[in-house]
């Protein structure tokens, strides 16, 4: 499975993403902490079907590796962090099926939580994971109670 995170133009065929023409993400690569699992090199470049512009994509493996890396760094149970991401979005950078106002990104942040607790853009994969890990480090797992039965 692939998630687009940097684009050169609108690509409506990628479900869950809403980019305007010419808009790009500041998300370039997922940094890995020293001693973490390295990416298997399965990210790749793709071409937009609409205008043939280059799209950088990131694999689910890379997303999982970044979650593991950050969780270990902040002394969070990496398996729990992965289970929550799996339950919330299946590691996809998408809006909730009800709409973005009900959750967005890997960890499905609601807009009010994002505004009060997080930095950057909610649809930026790195920002989304970083904020979730920050909240986990403060023992704020209650924020994901709606999916608790799937990850506890």
N, C-alpha and C positions, 0 to 999 in steps of 0.2 A: 504494500500500500504506500502511496506517495502523497505528500502534502506540499502544495506550492507555498513558498513563502517570500519570493521576490519575483516581481513581474515587471515587464516593460510596458504593458498596456492591459486593457480590460480583457478578461478571459471568462466569459459567462459560463462556459462549459465545466468549470471547476466548482462544484457544489460547495456552498458555504463561504465562498470568498466574494468580497465586494470591493473591487478596485476600480478606480477611475483611470481613463487613458493617461499614460505617462507617469502614473503614481508608482512608487517603488517602496519597498520596505527597507528599513535600516538594519534588518536582520541578515547578516551575511553568512556567518558560520556559527554553529553551536560550539563554544569553547569547552574543552574538557579539562577537568581538574587533574593535577599530577597524580599518576597512579590509577586513573580511572580506565574503564574499558574504552578502547578506541573504536571509532567508527569502522565498519567493515568496508567503507568506500563505496557504498551502494547508492549514494546520492548521484544525481546526474542532471544534465541540462536537457530541457525539452523545448519544443517549439509550440507557440500558441497556434491553435487551429484558426483563430480569427485573423491574425495579421502576421504570423510567422515570427513574432518577436521571441527572444529567448526568455525562458522561465527557469529559474533555479528551483529545484525541488529537493525536498529532504525526506528521507525514508523514516518509517516507523522505528526501525532499529536505531537510527540516530537520535530520535526523540527519546526513546527509552534509555539510551546510553547517557543522554544529558540529564534526565531525571535521576538516574542512579548516581551519576557524578555529583550533582548538587545535593541530593539527599545524604549521601555519605559525608560530604564536606560539612554539612550542618547537623550531622549526627541524628538524622531522621531515618527511620526504617525504609530502605529503598523499595522493598517489596510492597509495603503499604502505599507508598507514593505511586507506584506503578498500578496497583489495584484500583486506586481512586481515579487515576487518569483513564484506565480501561473502562471503568464503570461510567464515567462522565461523558467521554467522547470517543472511546476506542482509539485514543491517541490521534484523533483528527482535529485539525484547527477549523472548527465549524461552529455555526450557531445552533442553539437548541432547536429541536424540531418544532417547538411552539413559536420560535422567533428569537432574535438576538437579545431582546429585553429580558428573556428568561435564562440566558446563559450563553457564553461565547468562549471559544478557545479550547485548548486541551483540558483545562480544569473547569470549564463552563462557569465563568464569573458573571454574575449579574452586574449591570451597570453601576448601581449604587455601591456595591462592595468594591468594585474596581476603583471608582472615584475616591473612596475613603481610604482604601488600604494599599493600593498598588501604584506603580509608576510605569510610564511608557504607554504603549498601545496594547489593548486587550487582545487584538488579533496578531500580535507579534508573539511567535511561539516562545522565544526566550523570555520575554517579559511575563508571559502567562505562567510559565513554569516557575520562574524566579519568585513571583508573588505567592504562588501556592506553597512553595517550599518555605518561604518566610512565615506564612500563616501556620504551616505545620510546626515550625520551630517554636511557635507560641502556643502550641497545643490547641489550635482552633479548628480541629477536625469537624466540629459541629456545623461548620459552614457547608459541609457536604452531606448533611443528614439525609437529604432526599434520595441519595443513592447508597446509603449506609448498608442496606441489606445485601448489596452486591459486592462490597469491598471489606466488610468487617470479618 
